[in-house]
């Protein structure tokens, strides 16, 4: 049940609280959850440079990272302005500061995007907390999740979506160009603009959609060629189906259920929806989520859940619409005596599962070539799985009791 605190907090206060939570999640991720920004030594391993000369930033000389020029240019430029060229600690602080800044900005943009969808400040705040606390951000800097320019990519993605729904073509065009310099997956933005925007000028539409793609191609044509195996991720995904399924689930866990329910009632839902902003996200959900899942499978690695997290606006918006409609019913179900017994049994089972998996970790998990903190991933996975298991019957019961199938 969503508690009504209307009037108790202004939007400015929400933004301040979001900045505090985002900063807390960032430091918790790095200091207590094995994040690579916890020290210069760990950062050095991530960017393939000695800890006493991080400024060499060797990673960006390799494909495909060399083509993602935006984040590295921001870090190296600010480092060059503020520190001596041989100050390795200065580079570390520059890299870490920008990473934190983009996490904070992305969180504030996400809150604003949710309010544009007509959600109350309380629901928008809840959605932003979900964005920050789901595994792709909570474990953003823990191997095998190699978060680098991704918070900046989230900032660009959310900005682009905001400009599409506000019908601001030329500001969107600039964002789309910047996105092409950040990472290739942000070409999703011009595609969504071309198919779903309200822009009726076809010449402008082709221009705004095509030029970011042209810029992306030119980067690869004119920069020095560096060979790399573009199918490495595809082969890994094919050879590790259990991890594909596991990391796919953990990315959004319980939020998969409202998404599935929405897709089951897709046509009925968009017919009754009156909000133009929500309609954009409803209609674009199939293409956006489908492309993200497909391109991650073909060109990425599923256990790098940061790639799958580009779908977070659609998943959380759809989940909040479901919660907006059914929160009172879910709350009543969870409060029942039998359900409380079920919750206790789930918690007891989770405790036993956690004990067994940690005790026999070395038997259950075959170590790979990377030093992955499996114990942390086991704990996080069991926690999220337990939360999903607890909420799943209540969410499903609310959905299936509606026999008219009018909307999800």
Rosetta blueprint (number, residue, H / E / L):
1 X L
2 X L
3 X L
4 X L
5 X L
6 X L
7 X L
8 X L
9 X L
10 X L
11 X H
12 X H
13 X H
14 X H
15 X H
16 X H
17 X H
18 X H
19 X H
20 X H
21 X H
22 X H
23 X H
24 X H
25 X H
26 X H
27 X H
28 X H
29 X H
30 X H
31 X H
32 X L
33 X L
34 X L
35 X L
36 X H
37 X H
38 X H
39 X L
40 X H
41 X H
42 X H
43 X H
44 X H
45 X H
46 X H
47 X L
48 X L
49 X L
50 X L
51 X L
52 X L
53 X L
54 X H
55 X H
56 X H
57 X L
58 X H
59 X H
60 X H
61 X H
62 X L
63 X L
64 X L
65 X H
66 X H
67 X H
68 X L
69 X H
70 X H
71 X H
72 X H
73 X H
74 X H
75 X H
76 X H
77 X H
78 X H
79 X H
80 X H
81 X H
82 X H
83 X L
84 X L
85 X L
86 X L
87 X L
88 X H
89 X H
90 X H
91 X H
92 X H
93 X H
94 X H
95 X H
96 X H
97 X H
98 X H
99 X H
100 X H
101 X H
102 X H
103 X H
104 X H
105 X H
106 X H
107 X H
108 X H
109 X H
110 X H
111 X H
112 X H
113 X H
114 X H
115 X H
116 X H
117 X L
118 X L
119 X L
120 X L
121 X H
122 X H
123 X H
124 X H
125 X H
126 X H
127 X H
128 X H
129 X H
130 X H
131 X H
132 X H
133 X H
134 X L
135 X H
136 X H
137 X H
138 X H
139 X L
140 X L
141 X L
142 X L
143 X L
144 X L
145 X L
146 X L
147 X L
148 X L
149 X L
150 X H
151 X H
152 X H
153 X H
154 X H
155 X H
156 X H
157 X H
158 X H
159 X H
160 X H
161 X H
162 X H
163 X H
164 X H
165 X H
166 X L
167 X L
168 X L
169 X H
170 X H
171 X H
172 X H
173 X H
174 X H
175 X H
176 X H
177 X H
178 X H
179 X H
180 X H
181 X H
182 X H
183 X L
184 X H
185 X H
186 X H
187 X H
188 X H
189 X H
190 X H
191 X H
192 X H
193 X H
194 X H
195 X H
196 X H
197 X L
198 X L
199 X L
200 X L
201 X L
202 X H
203 X H
204 X H
205 X H
206 X H
207 X H
208 X H
209 X H
210 X H
211 X H
212 X H
213 X H
214 X H
215 X H
216 X H
217 X H
218 X H
219 X H
220 X H
221 X H
222 X H
223 X L
224 X L
225 X L
226 X L
227 X L
228 X L
229 X L
230 X L
231 X L
232 X H
233 X H
234 X H
235 X H
236 X H
237 X H
238 X H
239 X H
240 X L
241 X H
242 X H
243 X H
244 X H
245 X H
246 X H
247 X H
248 X H
249 X H
250 X H
251 X H
252 X H
253 X L
254 X L
255 X H
256 X H
257 X H
258 X H
259 X H
260 X H
261 X H
262 X H
263 X H
264 X H
265 X L
266 X H
267 X H
268 X H
269 X H
270 X H
271 X H
272 X H
273 X L
274 X L
275 X L
276 X H
277 X H
278 X H
279 X H
280 X H
281 X H
282 X H
283 X H
284 X H
285 X H
286 X H
287 X H
288 X H
289 X H
290 X H
291 X H
292 X H
293 X H
294 X H
295 X H
296 X H
297 X H
298 X H
299 X H
300 X L
301 X L
302 X L
303 X L
304 X L
305 X L
306 X L
307 X L
308 X H
309 X H
310 X H
311 X H
312 X H
313 X H
314 X H
315 X H
316 X H
317 X H
318 X H
319 X H
320 X H
321 X H
322 X H
323 X H
324 X H
325 X H
326 X H
327 X H
328 X H
329 X H
330 X H
331 X H
332 X H
333 X H
334 X H
335 X H
336 X L
337 X H
338 X H
339 X H
340 X H
341 X H
342 X H
343 X H
344 X H
345 X H
346 X H
347 X H
348 X H
349 X H
350 X H
351 X H
352 X H
353 X H
354 X H
355 X H
356 X H
357 X H
358 X H
359 X H
360 X L
361 X H
362 X H
363 X H
364 X H
365 X L
366 X L
367 X L
368 X L
369 X L
370 X L
371 X L
372 X L
373 X L
374 X H
375 X H
376 X H
377 X H
378 X H
379 X H
380 X H
381 X H
382 X H
383 X H
384 X H
385 X H
386 X H
387 X H
388 X H
389 X H
390 X H
391 X H
392 X H
393 X H
394 X H
395 X H
396 X H
397 X H
398 X H
399 X H
400 X H
401 X L
402 X L
403 X L
404 X L
405 X L
406 X L
407 X L
408 X L
